[in-house]
Amino acid sequence: MKVLVLGHDTCAFLAVIRSLGRGGVEVHVAWHDPHGPASQSRYIRKAHLLPSWKHPVVIWKLPLQRLLVAEKFDLVIPCIDPLIMALHQHRNEFEPHGRIYLLSDTAFEITFDKFKTADLARSLEIPVAREMIVQSLTEIDRIRAQFELPVVLKPKASFRQGDGERQMVRKAYSWEAMERHVEEMCARGPVSVQENFIGRGVGVELLMKNGEMLMAFQHMRLHEPMYGGGSSYRISVPLNPDLVNAAVRILGHLHYTGVAMVEFKVNLETGRWLLIEINGRFWGSLPLAVAAGADFPLALTQLLVEGKTCFSREFRTGICCRNFRADLGWQRANLRADRADPTLASLPLSQVLWETVRNVTLLRERSDTFTWDDPMPGLAEIVGIVNDGWATVRRKIHSRYLQLPWVRRKLQARALAAFEHSNTIGFICKGNICRSPFAERFAKASFGPGRTFISAGLYSTTGRRAPEMALRSAAQWDIDLSGHRSAVVDPEFLARAEAIFVFDDRNFDALRTQFPEARRKIHFLGALKEEGLLFISDPFGKWPEVYEATYRQIAEILLMLNPEKGAPNYAYPDAS
């Protein structure tokens, strides 16, 4: 068999590649990160380059169709939600050219919609969290009357249809934070406000055919993010008949064919449990299932290609699997966490140490990325972690150096001279959706038509929109970012810009590394001021007040450079 696997992560994507490769399948990949750890797997026979699926479909449709026709794959397996959503939306244009693993329309509609999943579970009398769907902040009084803090706020879907932008689940510990989250999230659609259920995350993984269970596996989370999210350390556990029954009932109702991870929360003290959501694709903890003997990717391929329906239901319990990169972040958060707060997923330090020693000693410890038969992805991840750590130390040392008074004066002199004597000025940040587009448009409004201002980002995807919080914060300065679409830095941009201004040390280092020929053009925007913050941090994914403070920093610097002009035709936002 020959299978095309689409994705880029070191969890599901890599686990699928290894599973199929060990099973004798010829594995091809596309829409992957060629420099990522997963791309180092020895089981990849061939990698194909396609235009990004984040572009409009007219750009990538024909190259994908040509690839399917040329290679005659037995199956195509997409591994990430936004890509699955894009393929599902245009499935009729691709399926005549090859078999793509996609859910039925009904199963897709339910499993990719958190609200519909909960509605179906309630109709089947499967326990779910008490919730209220709200459309705007005007319903805040109803929320206060029916819920106690903390509350969980969920979007309709994890990724937005169309641009594939991730939509995060939030947890609010104060009414002020709750109002802020509701206002931000409702700008993109309705929000589910849910009671906070204290429990441990448990996943029941299944392979189904027309609603009939063919394989089952169960894991429990050992390390969960303090406020919720994907786990970094899990253990295989015996099947819980009640949870398996609930999972099979809801998937059976959908006549489900394919793999799914049905996520529950279980209170280990009381035994009470709730259904959280359904992952209607390969899930992040898949490496654990494969390591424990539940080989879902190979079984799915054999089901869809060969029609096989008889699979072993045995798996090893007590096997633990760790995502090293994610778990380092969890360890740092756990050290700082208030372990007396029952709403946080923190653990005593003694328990964390003991579980590691015990699992390593008993040979139960596994890694998402490192395996003895395919070591290169794990080694590549370790090298990446070490490089990131050294880069962090180096940036801190460099930051301290740049803040020295005599160095800061030198930076300011160079930056001011560059700004004054350049007719075309470029602004560059990470993604070109928050800081640099605001700086570009604010400068155009402040300095008029005599000079040219342009912007771009270091992130490799074009056409991204500014987030809702950026639109709102920019509007306070009468700057409209609604029509902005991100651009990527390239040699043409660098040749056009006579001076380039970046916002933080990460932008500075990345730009100088990728384009050493432009080193002399690059300056910190913050260096234009004699004192104050040199770096202007990225507000992406943060609260509205962070966006407002960021845009205030940028605006104050640019207004300082043109005091006679003053602020354009808008009021200076109230600092309070």
C-alpha positions in Angstrom: 0.0 0.0 0.0 1.0 3.6 -0.5 -0.4 6.3 1.8 0.0 10.1 1.8 0.0 11.6 5.3 -0.7 15.3 5.6 0.4 17.3 8.7 3.4 18.6 10.5 3.3 17.9 14.3 5.4 15.5 16.4 2.4 13.8 17.9 -0.3 12.5 15.6 1.5 13.1 12.3 4.7 11.4 13.4 2.8 8.5 15.1 0.8 7.8 11.9 4.0 7.8 9.8 5.7 5.4 12.1 2.7 3.1 12.4 2.3 2.8 8.7 6.0 2.5 8.0 6.4 -0.4 10.5 3.4 -2.1 8.9 5.1 -2.1 5.5 3.2 0.8 4.0 5.0 3.2 1.6 4.6 6.5 3.3 4.6 9.9 1.5 4.1 13.2 3.2 3.0 16.7 2.2 2.0 20.0 3.9 4.7 19.2 6.5 7.5 21.2 8.1 10.6 20.1 6.2 12.7 21.3 9.1 10.6 19.8 11.9 11.5 16.7 13.9 8.8 14.5 12.3 10.3 15.1 8.8 13.5 13.3 10.0 11.6 9.9 10.3 13.3 7.1 8.4 9.8 5.8 7.5 9.1 8.7 5.1 9.7 7.4 1.5 9.0 10.7 -0.2 8.1 14.3 0.7 6.0 16.4 -1.7 5.9 20.2 -1.8 2.5 21.8 -2.3 1.3 25.4 -2.0 0.1 26.0 1.5 -3.5 25.0 2.2 -3.9 28.3 4.0 -4.0 30.0 0.6 -7.3 30.2 -1.3 -8.3 26.8 -2.6 -7.8 27.8 -6.2 -4.1 28.0 -5.5 -3.6 24.5 -4.0 -6.4 22.5 -5.5 -4.8 21.7 -8.9 -1.4 20.8 -7.4 -3.0 18.4 -5.0 -5.2 16.8 -7.7 -2.2 16.3 -9.9 -0.3 14.7 -7.1 -3.1 12.3 -6.3 -3.4 11.3 -10.0 0.4 10.9 -10.5 1.1 8.8 -7.3 -2.2 6.8 -7.2 -2.2 6.7 -3.4 -4.4 4.0 -1.8 -5.3 6.5 1.0 -4.7 10.0 2.0 -4.7 10.8 5.8 -4.9 14.4 7.0 -3.9 14.8 10.6 -4.7 18.4 11.7 -8.1 20.1 12.1 -7.8 23.1 9.8 -6.5 20.9 7.0 -9.3 18.4 7.5 -11.9 21.2 7.5 -10.5 22.6 4.2 -10.5 19.1 2.5 -13.9 18.3 3.8 -15.3 21.6 2.4 -14.0 20.7 -1.1 -14.1 16.8 -0.9 -16.1 16.5 -4.1 -13.2 18.1 -6.0 -10.6 15.6 -4.6 -12.2 12.3 -4.0 -12.5 11.4 -7.7 -8.7 11.5 -7.8 -8.0 9.4 -4.7 -9.4 8.0 -1.4 -9.2 10.6 1.4 -9.9 9.7 4.9 -12.8 12.1 5.8 -15.8 11.6 8.0 -19.3 11.5 6.7 -21.0 14.9 6.6 -23.2 14.1 9.6 -20.3 12.8 11.7 -18.1 15.8 10.7 -20.9 18.3 11.5 -21.4 16.9 15.1 -17.8 16.1 16.1 -16.3 19.4 14.8 -19.0 21.5 16.6 -18.7 21.5 20.4 -22.3 22.8 20.8 -23.8 20.0 18.7 -21.7 17.4 20.4 -23.1 18.5 23.8 -26.7 18.6 22.5 -26.4 15.0 21.1 -24.9 13.8 24.4 -27.7 15.3 26.4 -30.3 13.7 24.0 -28.6 10.3 24.7 -28.5 11.0 28.5 -24.8 11.2 28.6 -23.5 13.6 31.3 -22.1 16.9 30.0 -21.3 20.1 31.8 -24.1 22.6 32.6 -23.8 25.4 30.0 -25.3 28.5 28.6 -24.9 29.7 25.0 -24.4 33.5 24.9 -24.2 35.8 21.9 -22.9 39.0 23.5 -21.8 40.7 26.6 -25.4 41.9 27.2 -26.1 38.5 28.7 -23.6 39.0 31.5 -26.3 39.3 34.2 -27.7 35.9 33.3 -24.3 34.4 33.5 -23.7 35.8 37.0 -27.0 34.6 38.2 -26.5 31.0 37.0 -22.8 30.3 37.5 -20.1 30.4 40.2 -16.5 31.2 39.5 -14.4 29.9 37.9 -16.2 29.4 34.6 -15.1 27.8 31.4 -15.7 29.5 28.1 -15.7 27.5 24.9 -16.0 28.6 21.2 -18.2 26.7 18.8 -15.2 25.0 17.2 -11.5 24.7 17.9 -10.6 26.2 14.5 -12.5 28.8 12.5 -13.8 27.7 9.1 -12.1 29.5 6.3 -8.9 30.8 7.7 -8.2 27.9 10.1 -7.4 30.3 13.0 -7.3 28.5 16.3 -10.0 29.5 18.9 -9.0 28.8 22.4 -11.0 27.6 25.4 -10.7 30.1 28.3 -11.2 29.8 32.0 -12.1 32.9 34.0 -11.4 33.3 37.7 -12.9 36.7 38.1 -16.0 38.4 36.7 -13.8 41.1 35.1 -11.9 38.4 33.3 -15.1 36.6 32.3 -16.5 39.8 30.8 -13.3 40.4 28.9 -13.2 36.8 27.5 -16.9 36.9 26.6 -16.5 40.2 24.7 -13.5 39.0 22.8 -14.9 35.5 21.9 -18.4 36.7 21.0 -16.9 38.9 18.3 -16.2 35.6 16.4 -19.4 33.8 17.2 -21.5 32.4 20.1 -19.8 31.2 23.2 -20.6 28.3 25.6 -20.3 29.3 29.3 -19.9 26.2 31.4 -19.5 25.2 35.0 -16.0 24.2 36.0 -15.8 20.5 36.7 -12.8 19.3 38.8 -11.5 16.1 37.4 -8.7 14.3 35.5 -8.8 14.1 31.7 -9.5 10.6 30.3 -9.6 9.7 26.7 -11.4 6.7 25.1 -10.0 6.0 21.6 -12.0 4.0 19.2 -11.9 2.6 15.7 -15.5 2.3 14.3 -17.2 0.9 11.2 -20.8 2.1 10.6 -21.2 2.7 14.3 -19.7 -0.7 15.4 -16.6 -0.7 17.6 -13.6 -2.6 16.2 -10.9 -1.4 18.6 -10.8 0.5 21.9 -8.0 2.0 24.1 -8.1 4.3 27.1 -5.6 6.7 28.6 -5.5 9.1 31.6 -3.7 12.4 31.7 -0.9 12.7 34.2 0.3 16.2 33.4 -2.4 18.6 32.2 -2.0 22.4 31.7 -3.0 24.4 34.8 -6.0 26.0 33.1 -6.8 23.2 30.6 -5.5 22.2 27.2 -3.6 19.3 25.7 -1.7 17.0 28.1 2.1 16.5 28.0 2.3 13.2 29.9 -0.3 10.3 29.9 -0.7 6.7 31.0 -2.6 3.8 29.4 -5.3 2.5 31.8 -7.8 -0.4 31.7 -11.1 0.4 29.8 -13.8 1.9 31.9 -17.1 0.2 30.8 -19.2 3.2 31.5 -17.0 5.6 29.5 -16.6 3.1 26.6 -20.4 2.6 26.6 -21.0 6.3 26.4 -18.4 6.7 23.6 -19.8 3.9 21.6 -23.4 5.1 22.0 -22.7 8.6 20.7 -20.5 7.4 17.8 -23.0 4.6 17.1 -25.7 7.1 16.8 -23.7 8.8 14.1 -23.0 5.5 12.2 -19.4 6.6 12.6 -16.6 5.1 10.4 -13.1 6.0 11.3 -11.0 6.8 14.4 -12.0 9.1 17.3 -10.9 10.1 20.7 -13.8 10.8 23.0 -12.6 13.0 25.8 -14.0 12.8 29.3 -13.3 14.4 32.7 -13.4 12.0 35.7 -13.4 13.0 39.3 -11.2 10.3 40.8 -12.6 10.8 44.3 -16.3 10.7 43.6 -16.3 8.7 40.4 -18.5 11.3 38.7 -17.7 12.0 35.0 -18.6 14.2 32.1 -18.2 14.1 28.4 -16.0 17.0 27.2 -15.7 16.7 23.4 -15.0 14.3 20.5 -11.8 14.5 18.5 -12.9 13.3 15.1 -9.4 12.6 13.8 -6.1 11.3 15.1 -5.4 12.8 18.5 -2.3 14.3 20.2 -1.8 11.4 22.6 -1.7 8.8 19.7 2.0 7.9 20.3 0.9 6.4 23.7 -1.8 4.2 22.1 0.7 3.0 19.4 3.4 2.3 22.1 0.9 0.4 24.2 -0.1 -1.9 21.2 -3.3 -0.2 20.0 -2.1 0.5 16.5 -4.9 2.7 15.2 -3.3 4.2 12.1 -2.4 0.8 10.6 -5.8 -0.6 11.5 -7.6 2.3 10.0 -5.6 1.9 6.7 -6.3 -1.8 6.7 -10.0 -1.2 7.3 -10.4 1.5 4.5 -8.1 -0.1 1.9 -8.4 -3.8 2.5 -11.8 -4.1 4.3 -10.3 -5.8 7.3 -12.5 -5.7 10.4 -10.9 -8.1 12.9 -8.3 -6.4 15.1 -6.7 -7.3 18.4 -8.3 -5.4 21.3 -5.5 -6.1 23.7 -3.1 -3.4 24.8 -0.6 -2.9 27.6 -1.7 -0.8 30.6 0.7 1.2 32.7 2.7 2.5 29.8 3.5 6.2 30.0 4.3 8.6 27.2 5.8 12.1 27.4 6.0 15.0 25.1 9.4 16.4 26.3 9.0 19.9 24.8 5.5 20.4 26.2 6.3 18.8 29.5 9.2 21.2 30.1 6.7 24.0 30.0 4.3 22.1 32.3 7.1 21.5 34.8 7.9 25.2 34.9 4.2 26.1 35.4 3.8 23.4 38.1 6.7 24.9 40.0 5.0 28.3 40.1 1.4 27.1 40.6 -0.6 27.4 43.8 -0.9 23.7 44.6 -3.6 24.5 47.2 -6.0 25.6 44.5 -8.1 22.6 43.5 -9.2 24.2 40.2 -5.6 24.0 38.9 -4.2 20.8 37.4 -1.0 21.0 39.6 0.8 18.1 41.3 3.0 17.9 44.4 6.7 18.0 43.5 7.3 14.7 45.3 4.6 13.0 43.2 6.1 14.4 40.0 9.6 13.1 40.9 8.4 9.7 42.1 6.3 9.0 39.0 9.2 9.7 36.8 11.7 7.5 38.8 9.1 4.7 39.0 8.2 4.7 35.4 11.8 4.8 34.1 12.8 2.1 36.5 10.0 -0.2 35.5 10.7 0.5 31.8 7.2 2.0 31.3 8.5 5.4 30.1 8.1 6.3 26.4 8.5 9.4 24.3 6.3 11.0 21.7 9.3 11.6 19.4 12.1 9.2 20.4 12.0 5.5 19.5 14.9 3.1 19.1 13.8 2.0 15.6 13.4 5.7 14.5 15.7 7.8 16.6 16.3 10.9 14.4 13.0 12.8 15.2 13.7 12.5 18.9 17.3 13.6 18.6 16.2 16.5 16.4 13.7 17.6 19.0 16.4 17.4 21.7 18.8 19.5 19.6 15.9 22.0 19.1 15.2 22.2 22.8 18.9 22.8 23.6 19.2 25.4 20.8 16.0 27.2 22.1 17.4 27.2 25.6 20.7 28.6 24.5 19.0 31.2 22.3 16.9 32.3 25.3 20.0 32.7 27.5 21.8 34.5 24.6 18.8 36.9 24.1 18.7 37.8 27.8 22.4 38.6 27.8 22.1 40.6 24.6 19.0 42.4 26.0 21.0 43.4 29.1 23.8 44.6 26.9 21.4 46.7 24.7 20.0 48.4 27.7 23.3 49.8 28.8 23.1 53.6 28.6 25.9 54.1 26.2 24.7 51.3 23.9 21.1 52.7 24.0 22.4 56.1 23.0 24.2 54.6 20.1 21.1 52.6 19.0 19.0 55.7 19.2 21.4 57.8 17.1 21.5 55.1 14.4 17.7 54.6 14.4 16.9 58.3 14.3 19.3 58.9 11.4 17.9 56.0 9.5 14.3 57.1 10.0 15.1 60.7 9.1 17.0 60.0 5.9 14.9 57.1 4.5 12.0 57.6 2.1 10.7 54.0 2.3 10.5 52.5 5.8 9.6 48.9 6.6 8.1 47.5 9.8 8.6 43.8 10.5 7.2 41.7 13.3 6.5 37.9 13.6 3.2 37.4 11.8 2.4 40.9 10.3 -1.0 40.8 11.8 -0.6 42.9 15.0 2.3 45.3 15.5 3.8 45.9 12.1 0.5 46.6 10.2 -0.6 49.1 12.9 2.8 50.8 12.8 2.6 51.0 9.0 -0.9 52.5 8.8 -0.3 54.8 11.8 2.9 56.1 10.2 1.1 56.7 6.8 -1.6 58.7 8.6 0.9 60.7 10.7 3.5 61.5 8.0 1.3 61.9 4.9 2.0 61.0 1.3 5.6 62.3 1.2 7.1 59.0 2.5 6.3 55.3 1.9 5.7 52.8 4.8 5.4 49.1 4.3 5.2 46.1 6.6 5.7 42.3 6.5 6.2 39.3 8.9 8.7 36.5 9.5 5.9 33.9 9.7 5.8 31.9 6.5 2.0 32.3 5.8 0.5 35.1 3.8 -3.1 36.3 3.7 -3.8 36.1 7.4 -6.2 38.6 8.9 -5.5 40.8 12.0 -7.2 39.3 15.1 -10.3 40.9 16.5 -8.5 42.5 19.4 -6.1 44.2 17.0 -9.0 45.6 15.0 -10.6 47.0 18.1 -7.5 48.5 19.6 -6.4 50.0 16.3 -9.8 51.5 15.8 -9.3 53.6 19.0 -6.6 55.4 17.0 -8.9 55.6 14.0 -6.8 53.0 12.2 -8.7 50.4 10.2 -7.0 47.0 10.0 -10.0 45.1 8.6 -8.6 45.0 5.1 -5.1 44.1 6.1 -3.7 40.7 5.0 -0.3 39.5 6.1 2.8 39.5 3.9 6.0 37.6 4.3 9.5 39.2 4.3 11.4 38.4 1.1 14.5 39.9 -0.7 12.3 42.2 -2.7 10.8 43.7 0.5 14.3 44.2 2.0 15.6 45.8 -1.2 12.7 48.2 -1.3 13.0 49.3 2.3 15.8 51.8 3.0 15.4 51.3 6.8 13.7 48.4 8.7 12.2 48.7 12.2 11.5 45.6 14.3 9.8 45.3 17.7 11.7 42.8 19.8 14.9 40.8 20.1 13.3 37.7 18.5 12.4 39.7 15.4 15.9 41.3 15.4 17.8 38.0 15.7 15.6 36.1 13.2 15.8 38.8 10.6 19.6 39.2 10.9 20.0 35.4 10.7 17.8 34.9 7.6 18.9 38.0 5.8 22.5 38.9 6.8 22.8 41.2 3.8 20.2 43.5 5.4 21.9 43.7 8.9 22.8 47.4 8.6 19.2 48.4 7.8 17.7 46.8 10.9 16.8 48.9 14.0 14.6 48.6 17.0 11.5 50.8 16.9 11.8 51.3 20.6 15.3 52.7 20.2 13.9 55.8 18.6 13.1 56.9 22.2 15.9 57.9 24.5 14.5 55.9 27.4 11.7 53.5 28.2 11.1 50.0 26.9 13.4 49.0 24.0 11.3 46.0 23.1 7.6 46.1 22.2 6.2 42.7 23.0 3.9 40.7 20.7 0.3 41.1 22.0 -1.0 38.1 19.9 -3.3 35.9 22.0 -3.3 38.2 25.0 -5.9 40.4 26.6 -7.4 43.6 25.1 -5.4 45.9 27.5 -2.2 44.3 26.2 -3.1 45.2 22.6 -4.0 48.8 23.8 -0.7 49.2 25.7 1.3 47.9 22.7 -0.4 50.2 20.2 0.1 53.1 22.6 3.8 52.4 22.7 4.0 52.4 18.9 1.8 55.5 18.5 3.8 57.5 21.1 7.1 56.7 19.3 5.8 57.7 15.9 4.1 60.9 17.2 7.3 61.9 18.9 9.1 61.8 15.5 6.5 64.3 14.0 5.4 66.6 16.8 4.3 69.4 14.5 1.9 67.1 12.7 0.4 65.8 15.9 -2.1 63.0 16.0 -4.1 62.4 12.8 -7.8 63.0 12.8 -8.6 61.0 15.8 -8.7 61.5 19.6 -5.7 60.3 21.7 -7.1 57.3 23.6 -7.6 57.8 27.3 -4.6 56.1 29.1 -7.0 54.9 31.9 
